[in-house]
Amino acid sequence: MWKGRFQQETAPAVQRFTESISFDWRLYRYDTEGSIAHARALEKSGLLTGDERRQIEQGLRQIGDEIEAGTFAFRPELEDVHMNIEAALTERIGPAGAKLHTARSRNDQVALDLRLYLRSEVDAIGRLIRNLQRALVGLGRRFQAAVIPGYTHLQRAQPVPFAHHLLAYVEMLQRDADRLQDARKRINIFPLGSGAIAGSTIPLDRAYAAELLGFPALTRNSMDAVSDRDFAAETLFVLALTGVHLSRLSEDFILFASSEFRFVRISDAYSTGSSLMPQKKNPDVCELTRGKGGRLIGDLTTLLTILKGLPMTYNRDLQEDKVAVFDAVDQIKLILEVYAGMVNEIDVDLEQAKAAAADPALLATDLADYLVLRGLPFRQAHEVIGKLVAYSLAQKRGFAELNLSEFQRFNEKFAPDVFTVLNVERSLQNRTAVGAPSPDNLNRELAEWERRLNG
């Protein structure tokens, strides 16, 4: 494509070093789609005849179908997907194919392809997030009555419904989905027509081409248009954060499935065994998800590092952006797909959960609230209950096993009704503030998420 300027063939090692067809072939559908729109814009400007445009369009669709079927022969010496498709088109239809690149550079061409690709993938990832949210809400609904200890610092804190715990992750995933849709707004801007750096002296109706491809807005600066990868970095940030959220959920499931907790059982279909120890059942889906969270962060770091030192405008470094983008998209889609399947088959050990939630220490804060409602300042109530906890531990008896006189040693405001506080169900029923896990609140939240996710 640059034989007019160069007197020597590109060295074979340089060809191997500079090619990107080994990975950017995946853009073929978007490349042919963008080229068809460009051909129609060229026809509208009088630079192609109707017959030439039809030849180009027919040829591009045929090439796309061959790539889809795996019968198209890519040529590494042509470097990338753009030149492979253009060269094949020109070989097949002749001079009309050579006109296709009029008023277009690979710089704005690849910017368009990447935007088309990410726009499509963001929508697909959004649907997968929604599926996982449905699975989590479904698991919560199936085990709505299950109560487990809630943890802070990985120490038992207060009783919470298992479904309330799951809905915390549904909220996280919704923020991820919202961020993806927000990033989509910045993906969905049309760069074609920016040329290599400063547009073209050949007039094209950019708005017409953008409309053909469903872009609501045009880039406003040709230099920025060909070098901007903010939209890709923003998308990778969202995918990395989604990976972080799923890593945290994985850690919870890993702990809850362990012999020490035994709150949940992960299906055999989503577990693996040990090559040595026949008794083992390992939560490998969760562990790999936790590991892939680091990989997603790495993809984001790769892209940001590529971008941070680039001068205006396009630089060949940007060829490497697609490696990080493709990997992040592939990994998050794989994680979300397998995770939803795993969650749909998780079982809860209700007896084990109930036994753990019956830990009397979980109601220490309820006892402090009891004293507050009888006029004791909270800090004093906190101190009283702290001493009562120490006494209970020393006696090796739970709160319910103490008698009233023992309570009153620590404060005279304790009355016979103190024992009504020592009930997990009552504790949850009293947590009625918005966002708190009372049974009524929980039922409303599950119903609202079911409505939102299935609407």
Sequence and secondary structure as in RCSB ss.txt:
>XXXX:A:sequence
MWKGRFQQETAPAVQRFTESISFDWRLYRYDTEGSIAHARALEKSGLLTGDERRQIEQGLRQIGDEIEAGTFAFR
PELEDVHMNIEAALTERIGPAGAKLHTARSRNDQVALDLRLYLRSEVDAIGRLIRNLQRALVGLGRRFQAAVIPG
YTHLQRAQPVPFAHHLLAYVEMLQRDADRLQDARKRINIFPLGSGAIAGSTIPLDRAYAAELLGFPALTRNSMDA
VSDRDFAAETLFVLALTGVHLSRLSEDFILFASSEFRFVRISDAYSTGSSLMPQKKNPDVCELTRGKGGRLIGDL
TTLLTILKGLPMTYNRDLQEDKVAVFDAVDQIKLILEVYAGMVNEIDVDLEQAKAAAADPALLATDLADYLVLRG
LPFRQAHEVIGKLVAYSLAQKRGFAELNLSEFQRFNEKFAPDVFTVLNVERSLQNRTAVGAPSPDNLNRELAEWE
RRLNG
>XXXX:A:secstr
  TTT SS   HHHHHHH  HHHHGGGHHHHHHHHHHHHHHHHHTTSS HHHHHHHHHHHHHHHHHHHHT     
GGG SHHHHHHHHHHHHHTHHHHTTTTT  HHHHHHHHHHHHHHHHHHHHHHHHHHHHHHHHHHHHHTTT EEEE
EETTEEEEEEEHHHHHHHHHHHHHHHHHHHHHHHHHHSEE TT TTTT  SS   HHHHHHHTT SEE S HHHH
HH  HHHHHHHHHHHHHHHHHHHHHHHHHHHHSTTT  EE  GGG B  SS TT  B HHHHHHHHHHHHHHHHH
HHHHHHHHT  SS  GGGGGHHHHHHHHHHHHHHHHHHHHHHHHT EE HHHHHHHHT GGGGHHHHHHHHHTTT
  HHHHHHHHHHHHHHHHHHT  GGGS HHHHHHH TT  GGGGGT  HHHHHHT  STTS  HHHHHHHHHHHH
HHHH 
